[in-house]
Amino acid sequence: MSAIGISLLLCFVIGTVTADGHKKSESDLRRALFYRHDKLVRPVKDINDVVDVLVEMAPIGIKDVDIKDRTLKLDTWLFMQWEDQHFTWNPAEYGGLHQLNLPASEIWKPDIAIYTATPDEYMLPKVHTNVVLLPNGTVIWVPPFTVKTRCEPTEGASDNQDIFLCSIKLGSWTYDVSRLRIQERNQDILQGIGPDTFRDSNRKWKLESMTARSEQKKESRGLSAVKGMSMLQEIKSFIKQKMKICTLSPH
């Protein structure tokens, strides 16, 4: 047998022994996924592909309502799900590993911003919780996010303005619809998240309903409006005062 043939045989034997005797770990998977990975560009293999992002602003509780300024401060979990075409693997090759948890700072994320945020509040999530990667390329990120937005009294509300409509608009700050699209996870958000997620603990205000609808719009804010249509999601929340605050006049 030639020297080349012997070398190939040895490589095959060594590779077989390594494959049989060494179970690949999460570290092995991470190294394989991040080899030459660029987190600064969209996670597509064809530049003409669009990244579809499933979005849901799941309310956790009403933090504050300011009647004078007509603002609502809401604690939420901002659910986002998309596909990263570079992050796929065969679980059988990694000991049946079906999930990989990583810091959000290590991967590309959609720049979902609140277009209706008040000037003194953040437009983007600041808490970077871990992301969850699944073998088919699905990425899930659910950072906590406190949102402050403006409200208006509804038609037919009493003079005390006990019912308000609070509208939140969110969408990508820099990508137009040719590069990123968003879609609501549930149109009826309260029904979708179920009774165990939202804490109805505010003594004065109750969240009556919360709905979401996504559509293409030309929005004046954000760099995504520079080149074309952007995809925005409008979330409408009705809040109602639980009790009237009465003052007793002296006799």
Helices and strands as residue ranges (DSSP letters): H 3-21, H 26-33, E 51-66, E 71-83, G 91-94, E 100-103, G 104-106, E 112-114, E 130-133, E 138-141, E 144-153, E 163-172, E 180-184, H 189-193, E 205-217, G 223-225, E 230-241
